[in-house]
Amino acid sequence: MDVFEAINTQRSMRRLKPDPVPDELVWRLLDAAIRAPNGGNRQPWNFLVIRDPETKKRIAEHYLDGWNNSYGRLREVALASEATAPVYRSGEYLAQHLAEVPLLIMATCRLSAVAPVSPAGASVYPAVQNLMLAARALGLGTCLTTIHRAHEAEVKQLLGIPDDVETMALIPVGWPRGKFGAGARLPAERVVYWEKWGDIRAR
Ligand SMILES: Cc1cc2nc3c(=O)[nH]c(=O)nc-3n(C[C@H](O)[C@H](O)[C@H](O)COP(=O)(O)O)c2cc1C
């Protein structure tokens, strides 16, 4: 798949089938992830591949609690607006079905390996995006999620993650129930300034 086609049709896919994702494809995602830029090429990342049903169930419980305590409170307001209702429903679906997703990938950052004057996430999120674009090219749905961090300590303990390592993103991966397509965005013209802050240009 052309890289622009992958970029332009990659959106968060939260409704995923329980069908397994073969190891060969998992490796293709991870091989793409580790090509990403990172501060000082210190590669502070690790990726935990999680398929064990009991582990997924425990993570899903933490995730759902995190959802209920954050977005859960916004339910009525979010569902009242046509602009926010679809994304809200999709987020709620994932929160309620995370344990059924066949594959979870936890991207982490070793804090002691982060390059000087560099935010920790800056050396991991490019890898996450590579992984998600590779998934798109293979027809696999993904979504960058962080809500498990409401229970970061419990999730780290469950997965045996050391103190020096922070979780950056939990990525559900699976065959999508819905269709790929462009996510809603302001056009580039609205967010790009030329030479000086605030100077916009027509294309
Ligand atoms: C830092 C970050 C954290 C996110 N956390 C969550 C999350 O915990 N749960 C979720 O369902 N989506 C999460 N998302 C996905 C966003 O909601 C999504 O990218 C955004 O609504 C745009 O939609 P699209 O990806 O379909 O274009 C996160 C995205 C980013 C970049």
The ligand as an ORCA input file, in Angstrom:
! r2SCAN-3c Opt
* xyz 0 1
  C      -2.035     10.677     23.340
  C      -3.297      9.974     22.866
  C      -4.064      9.283     23.777
  C      -5.222      8.620     23.369
  N      -5.909      7.874     24.280
  C      -6.999      7.197     23.883
  C      -7.648      6.310     24.783
  O      -7.224      6.109     25.933
  N      -8.733      5.642     24.353
  C      -9.209      5.788     23.067
  O     -10.218      5.137     22.734
  N      -8.605      6.590     22.181
  C      -7.493      7.288     22.551
  N      -6.815      8.065     21.642
  C      -7.295      8.136     20.237
  C      -7.930      9.494     19.926
  O      -9.169      9.587     20.571
  C      -8.091      9.644     18.409
  O      -6.838      9.572     17.782
  C      -8.759     10.970     18.024
  O     -10.077     11.025     18.513
  C      -8.796     11.170     16.507
  O      -9.544     10.130     15.912
  P      -8.942      9.195     14.770
  O      -7.689      8.559     15.317
  O     -10.021      8.175     14.510
  O      -8.660     10.043     13.581
  C      -5.642      8.702     22.014
  C      -4.843      9.373     21.091
  C      -3.668      9.981     21.502
  C      -2.790     10.645     20.468
*
